[in-house]
């Protein structure tokens, strides 16, 4: 049986996780959980931390710590955070893990043996925020990196170079044909245009004299691998056992499209390894119209959302109100309004009204659930959205069911009918209860705890004292 390997980008552990980072994790987690409900393929969910490179070295220096101390501290922060927001990963990879170092060196040697690495003296502009070389066309009118709003520094080094240019036609063909599927289509177009504007070879190592925090290049103790070469390889280290036959989906933000849709597949091809199947490129969480980022200092702490509400509300907000294919804004006001409308008044209120009536009039629980296959055929539209990773529309579908169920209750008024025609009233309540159960089932990949709670409430046929989602003033 093939396996579905789902990966997130791995994060620079140089600050507390912010809301943008949480988005990618929650989106990927929902996709994995949904895939599990299909029971067609096993899944492996890989996430982790990108622990080498200039950014980490600079931060450690500023904090008077060793790099290892810094990344050890943050690895714990990140793992705890992921547990808190319900991320069910199978491995949390760290690029300082020993197996990763070994795999990186093996991959390097394969690429070297393919004749795709050579040495060159190089002068270029480097943005530490992106950990990437920049050309003039990547900069804004002030000569700054448009993501980090900082001028890149000039670097002059003798480095190893990877022959990316050799793979231009190969990449074009794989992406154009859809063999390597880039989602959404707008990002496919963007990367094809980048590839076809002419690929240049890329610097693949850094001189140890300038930066020593990295994985040493095999047979060249003067150099460490370029941090992106090391970071991208994490997917192969983590997925190695299943890589060859896996249906791999990389979930990444739009700022790192090139690395994933051009550099990485070229590296894999050079090393003679299988390519991923799909790359889902999501937008950014914005704060006042600007990408939320550590370097810009405009981040929102997701822990604050969890403290004020809870992790399920955070997941709800991210998945229902932000399209995976576009940028989305977070504001506290927007969160409060949507919470009150969709969770307190919408879902919470429906569950409470239905269960209260059932508790009073339907003492025996009859069969509720039609089985997975029937669920799929009854809600094909929802399943189709999810197969396209259109998580926001899948969530909207659930809320459409919530409001339809609400309307059914309003127009049929089972609470009145039951007084004059008990049988008809009970039938209506059975329908309502089974509908709420279906809603809970469909919700499970997105809000797993809420889904479980609703199912338990229905099975116990008793409304708990406290509302599921109290109104937030
Ligand atoms: N370390 C690299 C990735 C290496 S993957 C082999 C990196 N790290 S990052 O911490 O800057 O970003 C990690 C992921 O979070 C990326 O996919 C990035 O696009 C995403 N996001 C960072 N800020 C974000 C938002 N404001 N909104 C949504 N996603 C964001 O890049």
Boltz pocket constraint, residues with backbone or C-beta under 6 A from the ligand:
constraints:
  - pocket:
      binder: B
      contacts: [[A, 8], [A, 9], [A, 10], [A, 11], [A, 12], [A, 19], [A, 20], [A, 21], [A, 23], [A, 24], [A, 50], [A, 129], [A, 228], [A, 231], [A, 232], [A, 233], [A, 234], [A, 251], [A, 252], [A, 253], [A, 254], [A, 255], [A, 256], [A, 283], [A, 284], [A, 285], [A, 286], [A, 291], [A, 292], [A, 293]]
      max_distance: 6.0
